[in-house]
Amino acid sequence: MDYQTTASTSEVLEKQHDCHKAAEAALCSMLKMLESYGFDRTEVVLSLADAIDDQILLIAQDA
């Protein structure tokens, strides 16, 4: 079998765009759900930002 070992720039950009859209949709859905349970949107977003910062630091340490 012949496997393509490199991806074109457009393929990489498309996958990044798809990932971004999927993450954005999941975040919007989660925010709506938490708001429906009475959580404050601003507090949730700030808490998520802190959690994301922690994950970024973990990724940086692994690199």
Phi and psi restraints in degrees (range 20) as a CNS / XPLOR table:
assign (resid 1 and name C) (resid 2 and name N)
       (resid 2 and name CA) (resid 2 and name C) 1.0 -104.8 20.0 2
assign (resid 2 and name N) (resid 2 and name CA)
       (resid 2 and name C) (resid 3 and name N) 1.0 115.7 20.0 2
assign (resid 2 and name C) (resid 3 and name N)
       (resid 3 and name CA) (resid 3 and name C) 1.0 -106.3 20.0 2
assign (resid 3 and name N) (resid 3 and name CA)
       (resid 3 and name C) (resid 4 and name N) 1.0 139.0 20.0 2
assign (resid 3 and name C) (resid 4 and name N)
       (resid 4 and name CA) (resid 4 and name C) 1.0 -86.0 20.0 2
assign (resid 4 and name N) (resid 4 and name CA)
       (resid 4 and name C) (resid 5 and name N) 1.0 120.3 20.0 2
assign (resid 4 and name C) (resid 5 and name N)
       (resid 5 and name CA) (resid 5 and name C) 1.0 -94.1 20.0 2
assign (resid 5 and name N) (resid 5 and name CA)
       (resid 5 and name C) (resid 6 and name N) 1.0 -10.9 20.0 2
assign (resid 5 and name C) (resid 6 and name N)
       (resid 6 and name CA) (resid 6 and name C) 1.0 -123.7 20.0 2
assign (resid 6 and name N) (resid 6 and name CA)
       (resid 6 and name C) (resid 7 and name N) 1.0 148.8 20.0 2
assign (resid 6 and name C) (resid 7 and name N)
       (resid 7 and name CA) (resid 7 and name C) 1.0 -106.4 20.0 2
assign (resid 7 and name N) (resid 7 and name CA)
       (resid 7 and name C) (resid 8 and name N) 1.0 145.0 20.0 2
assign (resid 7 and name C) (resid 8 and name N)
       (resid 8 and name CA) (resid 8 and name C) 1.0 -71.9 20.0 2
assign (resid 8 and name N) (resid 8 and name CA)
       (resid 8 and name C) (resid 9 and name N) 1.0 159.9 20.0 2
assign (resid 8 and name C) (resid 9 and name N)
       (resid 9 and name CA) (resid 9 and name C) 1.0 -57.7 20.0 2
assign (resid 9 and name N) (resid 9 and name CA)
       (resid 9 and name C) (resid 10 and name N) 1.0 -40.8 20.0 2
assign (resid 9 and name C) (resid 10 and name N)
       (resid 10 and name CA) (resid 10 and name C) 1.0 -65.3 20.0 2
assign (resid 10 and name N) (resid 10 and name CA)
       (resid 10 and name C) (resid 11 and name N) 1.0 -36.0 20.0 2
assign (resid 10 and name C) (resid 11 and name N)
       (resid 11 and name CA) (resid 11 and name C) 1.0 -65.8 20.0 2
assign (resid 11 and name N) (resid 11 and name CA)
       (resid 11 and name C) (resid 12 and name N) 1.0 -42.4 20.0 2
assign (resid 11 and name C) (resid 12 and name N)
       (resid 12 and name CA) (resid 12 and name C) 1.0 -64.7 20.0 2
assign (resid 12 and name N) (resid 12 and name CA)
       (resid 12 and name C) (resid 13 and name N) 1.0 -45.4 20.0 2
assign (resid 12 and name C) (resid 13 and name N)
       (resid 13 and name CA) (resid 13 and name C) 1.0 -63.3 20.0 2
assign (resid 13 and name N) (resid 13 and name CA)
       (resid 13 and name C) (resid 14 and name N) 1.0 -37.9 20.0 2
assign (resid 13 and name C) (resid 14 and name N)
       (resid 14 and name CA) (resid 14 and name C) 1.0 -65.0 20.0 2
assign (resid 14 and name N) (resid 14 and name CA)
       (resid 14 and name C) (resid 15 and name N) 1.0 -42.0 20.0 2
assign (resid 14 and name C) (resid 15 and name N)
       (resid 15 and name CA) (resid 15 and name C) 1.0 -65.9 20.0 2
assign (resid 15 and name N) (resid 15 and name CA)
       (resid 15 and name C) (resid 16 and name N) 1.0 -39.5 20.0 2
assign (resid 15 and name C) (resid 16 and name N)
       (resid 16 and name CA) (resid 16 and name C) 1.0 -64.2 20.0 2
assign (resid 16 and name N) (resid 16 and name CA)
       (resid 16 and name C) (resid 17 and name N) 1.0 -41.7 20.0 2
assign (resid 16 and name C) (resid 17 and name N)
       (resid 17 and name CA) (resid 17 and name C) 1.0 -63.1 20.0 2
assign (resid 17 and name N) (resid 17 and name CA)
       (resid 17 and name C) (resid 18 and name N) 1.0 -44.4 20.0 2
assign (resid 17 and name C) (resid 18 and name N)
       (resid 18 and name CA) (resid 18 and name C) 1.0 -61.5 20.0 2
assign (resid 18 and name N) (resid 18 and name CA)
       (resid 18 and name C) (resid 19 and name N) 1.0 -42.5 20.0 2
assign (resid 18 and name C) (resid 19 and name N)
       (resid 19 and name CA) (resid 19 and name C) 1.0 -64.4 20.0 2
assign (resid 19 and name N) (resid 19 and name CA)
       (resid 19 and name C) (resid 20 and name N) 1.0 -43.5 20.0 2
assign (resid 19 and name C) (resid 20 and name N)
       (resid 20 and name CA) (resid 20 and name C) 1.0 -61.4 20.0 2
assign (resid 20 and name N) (resid 20 and name CA)
       (resid 20 and name C) (resid 21 and name N) 1.0 -46.0 20.0 2
assign (resid 20 and name C) (resid 21 and name N)
       (resid 21 and name CA) (resid 21 and name C) 1.0 -64.0 20.0 2
assign (resid 21 and name N) (resid 21 and name CA)
       (resid 21 and name C) (resid 22 and name N) 1.0 -41.6 20.0 2
assign (resid 21 and name C) (resid 22 and name N)
       (resid 22 and name CA) (resid 22 and name C) 1.0 -64.9 20.0 2
assign (resid 22 and name N) (resid 22 and name CA)
       (resid 22 and name C) (resid 23 and name N) 1.0 -43.0 20.0 2
assign (resid 22 and name C) (resid 23 and name N)
       (resid 23 and name CA) (resid 23 and name C) 1.0 -64.9 20.0 2
assign (resid 23 and name N) (resid 23 and name CA)
       (resid 23 and name C) (resid 24 and name N) 1.0 -41.5 20.0 2
assign (resid 23 and name C) (resid 24 and name N)
       (resid 24 and name CA) (resid 24 and name C) 1.0 -63.6 20.0 2
assign (resid 24 and name N) (resid 24 and name CA)
       (resid 24 and name C) (resid 25 and name N) 1.0 -43.0 20.0 2
assign (resid 24 and name C) (resid 25 and name N)
       (resid 25 and name CA) (resid 25 and name C) 1.0 -65.0 20.0 2
assign (resid 25 and name N) (resid 25 and name CA)
       (resid 25 and name C) (resid 26 and name N) 1.0 -41.8 20.0 2
assign (resid 25 and name C) (resid 26 and name N)
       (resid 26 and name CA) (resid 26 and name C) 1.0 -64.6 20.0 2
assign (resid 26 and name N) (resid 26 and name CA)
       (resid 26 and name C) (resid 27 and name N) 1.0 -41.5 20.0 2
assign (resid 26 and name C) (resid 27 and name N)
       (resid 27 and name CA) (resid 27 and name C) 1.0 -64.3 20.0 2
assign (resid 27 and name N) (resid 27 and name CA)
       (resid 27 and name C) (resid 28 and name N) 1.0 -45.4 20.0 2
assign (resid 27 and name C) (resid 28 and name N)
       (resid 28 and name CA) (resid 28 and name C) 1.0 -60.9 20.0 2
assign (resid 28 and name N) (resid 28 and name CA)
       (resid 28 and name C) (resid 29 and name N) 1.0 -42.6 20.0 2
assign (resid 28 and name C) (resid 29 and name N)
       (resid 29 and name CA) (resid 29 and name C) 1.0 -64.0 20.0 2
assign (resid 29 and name N) (resid 29 and name CA)
       (resid 29 and name C) (resid 30 and name N) 1.0 -44.2 20.0 2
assign (resid 29 and name C) (resid 30 and name N)
       (resid 30 and name CA) (resid 30 and name C) 1.0 -65.0 20.0 2
assign (resid 30 and name N) (resid 30 and name CA)
       (resid 30 and name C) (resid 31 and name N) 1.0 -41.4 20.0 2
assign (resid 30 and name C) (resid 31 and name N)
       (resid 31 and name CA) (resid 31 and name C) 1.0 -62.3 20.0 2
assign (resid 31 and name N) (resid 31 and name CA)
       (resid 31 and name C) (resid 32 and name N) 1.0 -43.0 20.0 2
assign (resid 31 and name C) (resid 32 and name N)
       (resid 32 and name CA) (resid 32 and name C) 1.0 -62.0 20.0 2
assign (resid 32 and name N) (resid 32 and name CA)
       (resid 32 and name C) (resid 33 and name N) 1.0 -41.7 20.0 2
assign (resid 32 and name C) (resid 33 and name N)
       (resid 33 and name CA) (resid 33 and name C) 1.0 -64.2 20.0 2
assign (resid 33 and name N) (resid 33 and name CA)
       (resid 33 and name C) (resid 34 and name N) 1.0 -47.0 20.0 2
assign (resid 33 and name C) (resid 34 and name N)
       (resid 34 and name CA) (resid 34 and name C) 1.0 -65.2 20.0 2
assign (resid 34 and name N) (resid 34 and name CA)
       (resid 34 and name C) (resid 35 and name N) 1.0 -37.4 20.0 2
assign (resid 34 and name C) (resid 35 and name N)
       (resid 35 and name CA) (resid 35 and name C) 1.0 -62.3 20.0 2
assign (resid 35 and name N) (resid 35 and name CA)
       (resid 35 and name C) (resid 36 and name N) 1.0 -38.4 20.0 2
assign (resid 35 and name C) (resid 36 and name N)
       (resid 36 and name CA) (resid 36 and name C) 1.0 -66.1 20.0 2
assign (resid 36 and name N) (resid 36 and name CA)
       (resid 36 and name C) (resid 37 and name N) 1.0 -23.1 20.0 2
assign (resid 36 and name C) (resid 37 and name N)
       (resid 37 and name CA) (resid 37 and name C) 1.0 -89.7 20.0 2
assign (resid 37 and name N) (resid 37 and name CA)
       (resid 37 and name C) (resid 38 and name N) 1.0 3.7 20.0 2
assign (resid 37 and name C) (resid 38 and name N)
       (resid 38 and name CA) (resid 38 and name C) 1.0 96.5 20.0 2
assign (resid 38 and name N) (resid 38 and name CA)
       (resid 38 and name C) (resid 39 and name N) 1.0 4.7 20.0 2
assign (resid 38 and name C) (resid 39 and name N)
       (resid 39 and name CA) (resid 39 and name C) 1.0 -75.3 20.0 2
assign (resid 39 and name N) (resid 39 and name CA)
       (resid 39 and name C) (resid 40 and name N) 1.0 144.4 20.0 2
assign (resid 39 and name C) (resid 40 and name N)
       (resid 40 and name CA) (resid 40 and name C) 1.0 -76.0 20.0 2
assign (resid 40 and name N) (resid 40 and name CA)
       (resid 40 and name C) (resid 41 and name N) 1.0 126.1 20.0 2
assign (resid 40 and name C) (resid 41 and name N)
       (resid 41 and name CA) (resid 41 and name C) 1.0 -56.7 20.0 2
assign (resid 41 and name N) (resid 41 and name CA)
       (resid 41 and name C) (resid 42 and name N) 1.0 -43.8 20.0 2
assign (resid 41 and name C) (resid 42 and name N)
       (resid 42 and name CA) (resid 42 and name C) 1.0 -63.0 20.0 2
assign (resid 42 and name N) (resid 42 and name CA)
       (resid 42 and name C) (resid 43 and name N) 1.0 -44.3 20.0 2
assign (resid 42 and name C) (resid 43 and name N)
       (resid 43 and name CA) (resid 43 and name C) 1.0 -63.6 20.0 2
assign (resid 43 and name N) (resid 43 and name CA)
       (resid 43 and name C) (resid 44 and name N) 1.0 -40.9 20.0 2
assign (resid 43 and name C) (resid 44 and name N)
       (resid 44 and name CA) (resid 44 and name C) 1.0 -64.0 20.0 2
assign (resid 44 and name N) (resid 44 and name CA)
       (resid 44 and name C) (resid 45 and name N) 1.0 -45.6 20.0 2
assign (resid 44 and name C) (resid 45 and name N)
       (resid 45 and name CA) (resid 45 and name C) 1.0 -64.0 20.0 2
assign (resid 45 and name N) (resid 45 and name CA)
       (resid 45 and name C) (resid 46 and name N) 1.0 -42.3 20.0 2
assign (resid 45 and name C) (resid 46 and name N)
       (resid 46 and name CA) (resid 46 and name C) 1.0 -64.9 20.0 2
assign (resid 46 and name N) (resid 46 and name CA)
       (resid 46 and name C) (resid 47 and name N) 1.0 -39.0 20.0 2
assign (resid 46 and name C) (resid 47 and name N)
       (resid 47 and name CA) (resid 47 and name C) 1.0 -65.3 20.0 2
assign (resid 47 and name N) (resid 47 and name CA)
       (resid 47 and name C) (resid 48 and name N) 1.0 -41.4 20.0 2
assign (resid 47 and name C) (resid 48 and name N)
       (resid 48 and name CA) (resid 48 and name C) 1.0 -63.5 20.0 2
assign (resid 48 and name N) (resid 48 and name CA)
       (resid 48 and name C) (resid 49 and name N) 1.0 -39.6 20.0 2
assign (resid 48 and name C) (resid 49 and name N)
       (resid 49 and name CA) (resid 49 and name C) 1.0 -60.4 20.0 2
assign (resid 49 and name N) (resid 49 and name CA)
       (resid 49 and name C) (resid 50 and name N) 1.0 -42.6 20.0 2
assign (resid 49 and name C) (resid 50 and name N)
       (resid 50 and name CA) (resid 50 and name C) 1.0 -62.1 20.0 2
assign (resid 50 and name N) (resid 50 and name CA)
       (resid 50 and name C) (resid 51 and name N) 1.0 -44.5 20.0 2
assign (resid 50 and name C) (resid 51 and name N)
       (resid 51 and name CA) (resid 51 and name C) 1.0 -64.5 20.0 2
assign (resid 51 and name N) (resid 51 and name CA)
       (resid 51 and name C) (resid 52 and name N) 1.0 -39.1 20.0 2
assign (resid 51 and name C) (resid 52 and name N)
       (resid 52 and name CA) (resid 52 and name C) 1.0 -66.1 20.0 2
assign (resid 52 and name N) (resid 52 and name CA)
       (resid 52 and name C) (resid 53 and name N) 1.0 -40.8 20.0 2
assign (resid 52 and name C) (resid 53 and name N)
       (resid 53 and name CA) (resid 53 and name C) 1.0 -57.3 20.0 2
assign (resid 53 and name N) (resid 53 and name CA)
       (resid 53 and name C) (resid 54 and name N) 1.0 -42.9 20.0 2
assign (resid 53 and name C) (resid 54 and name N)
       (resid 54 and name CA) (resid 54 and name C) 1.0 -61.1 20.0 2
assign (resid 54 and name N) (resid 54 and name CA)
       (resid 54 and name C) (resid 55 and name N) 1.0 -42.2 20.0 2
assign (resid 54 and name C) (resid 55 and name N)
       (resid 55 and name CA) (resid 55 and name C) 1.0 -67.0 20.0 2
assign (resid 55 and name N) (resid 55 and name CA)
       (resid 55 and name C) (resid 56 and name N) 1.0 -37.7 20.0 2
assign (resid 55 and name C) (resid 56 and name N)
       (resid 56 and name CA) (resid 56 and name C) 1.0 -62.5 20.0 2
assign (resid 56 and name N) (resid 56 and name CA)
       (resid 56 and name C) (resid 57 and name N) 1.0 -42.4 20.0 2
assign (resid 56 and name C) (resid 57 and name N)
       (resid 57 and name CA) (resid 57 and name C) 1.0 -62.6 20.0 2
assign (resid 57 and name N) (resid 57 and name CA)
       (resid 57 and name C) (resid 58 and name N) 1.0 -40.0 20.0 2
assign (resid 57 and name C) (resid 58 and name N)
       (resid 58 and name CA) (resid 58 and name C) 1.0 -63.7 20.0 2
assign (resid 58 and name N) (resid 58 and name CA)
       (resid 58 and name C) (resid 59 and name N) 1.0 -41.2 20.0 2
assign (resid 58 and name C) (resid 59 and name N)
       (resid 59 and name CA) (resid 59 and name C) 1.0 -64.1 20.0 2
assign (resid 59 and name N) (resid 59 and name CA)
       (resid 59 and name C) (resid 60 and name N) 1.0 -42.0 20.0 2
assign (resid 59 and name C) (resid 60 and name N)
       (resid 60 and name CA) (resid 60 and name C) 1.0 -64.0 20.0 2
assign (resid 60 and name N) (resid 60 and name CA)
       (resid 60 and name C) (resid 61 and name N) 1.0 -36.8 20.0 2
assign (resid 60 and name C) (resid 61 and name N)
       (resid 61 and name CA) (resid 61 and name C) 1.0 -68.3 20.0 2
assign (resid 61 and name N) (resid 61 and name CA)
       (resid 61 and name C) (resid 62 and name N) 1.0 -33.0 20.0 2
assign (resid 61 and name C) (resid 62 and name N)
       (resid 62 and name CA) (resid 62 and name C) 1.0 -76.2 20.0 2
assign (resid 62 and name N) (resid 62 and name CA)
       (resid 62 and name C) (resid 63 and name N) 1.0 -22.3 20.0 2
